[in-house]
Amino acid sequence: KALQLIGLMLQSEVELNAVTLNATISACEKGSKWAKALQLLSFTVQSSLKSDTIMLSSAISACEKSGKWEGALHLFDSAVKASVESNTIIFNAAISSCEKAGGWEKGLQLCSMMSQSYVEADMVTFSAMISACEKACAWEQALNLLALMGRGKTHCGTITLSSAIGACGNAGEWGKAMQLFGVMVQRVVEANTITFNVAIGACEKTGKWEQALWLFSMMSTTKVEFTSVTLGAAISALDKGEEWERAMQIFDGLLQSQVESNTVTSNAAISTCEKCGEWEQALRLFSMMALCRIQCNTITFNA
């Protein structure tokens, strides 16, 4: 609708100004119409209108929300070259683009640039950066960012701490992951399903089945909802510890619950039975997979 109005203004030879274009580019951002936002920004330059902070931040955000991270970073670089005053919103959109593209190193550069430009980083800034570190297994950088948050005024929330736990877990640093989980408990920061999933996953990757089981039990106590990811990670941890009876208890509970079982979860349970020589239990699980219409794969048949 906003673009239609711009078209009518041009047809009627009504002069466009920065206010009109700002509002339209902002509408494109909200609708994730990144291509239209770039067209309007290009029109602004051709019309000798000055691109301001609001206009550029909306265009960068439109690219970022549409997954066009290269376009977002290109616009950010253009803004820097044009000496457009950068604010938190512009930096956040550029950093979020880096996070989506897995470019945690570029994101850290932008964080450093924010500090040098005296632009205040907020929760969005840190959440995006720590999430980028999680994807890259850059656990040390994630912990450094958490420390930086602690020294400032930015509160460490559930999403930020969960991402940091995930970064440690992905790098095999289960001890650091559990320390962060302990920090959440001490600070009374609410742990959600994602928090528990990444923490249990950290224990599973390093074969720490006792800790994984403790976290799983804590989910029941605190009434945090399970998912197939939770149960799969817990069963896989028990598989590595050859704790087939405990794995079977969790799997049986899964079938009785409303959580949908999948191939990965079932394979982990069968693998546990196979390692412990419980072939009858393995065959029972195999039969249950057919009854529940869970797809079997090569791993299933091998186990």
Order of alpha helices (4+ residues) and beta strands (2+ residues): alpha-alpha-alpha-alpha-alpha-alpha-alpha-alpha-alpha-alpha-alpha-alpha-alpha-alpha-alpha-alpha-alpha-alpha
